[in-house]
Amino acid sequence: VVNKMIIASNFKTNHTRKSTREYLIKLNNFISEKSISNIDIMVFPPSVAFDNFKDFNKHIDIGAQNAYHTIRGSFTGDIGKEHLDEFNINSILIGHSERRTIFNETQDLIDLKFKFYSSYGFKIIYCIGEPLEIKEQGIEKTIDYLENQLKSIDLDYKNLIIAYEPIWAIGTGKTATLNDIDEVHTRLKNIIDKPILYGGSVKACNSKDITDIKNVDGLLIGTASWNIDDFCRIIDIVNL
Ligand code: PGA
């Protein structure tokens, strides 16, 4: 079975509810006009932009960038599953490097989130990636590091998608080379039989070369996806 390509946009701390709606309207129109059917499109807006997405959810899978492993409760500043249920959101990013490094999410916390949201059948994009000092120690050290981020989660979980995002390539404009991506994805495929997305400074000009790599099943895009025309262009290019 050939899996569909997956292209995901991670808004991070960008877009309001208003601009998210405008973005989704344009994206939805674009997908219908171009009859894009061989790519699964996902969008991760900030949680304050969650809304009734029923006009869009035929073509676009809308997910959460983060949530706490609870239905509700006393976790000031965080949201729970109830807030996702209100808008029929069934997809979530877990383990993004910005959560790991800026918000100091430990692997233990990430494991709890994974267990909780997988127990409800969420589609999970689980993010892994090595820092520059590990990359500089070579491929074996890099794979060890990534394996360590994978070892405590259920790799057989049916709604699991992996995103390989080398930390040094995120938001820096420095994309991994095609060889780097090929090598890491090939090694990862030997460990885990799930779709593996690449993320880290993906843009229109490198998107096709990256998705043409055999073991790349899609893209997780930040910066270059925030402008709707740029994102549509990437979808168009990958769709060729
Ligand atoms: P970037 O972010 O495309 O801006 O590098 C990717 C990500 O963090 O998912």
Residues whose N, C-alpha, C, O or C-beta is under 5 A from the ligand:
A	BS01	PGA	N10 A169 I170 G171 T172 G199 G200 S201 V202 L220 I221 G222 T223 A224
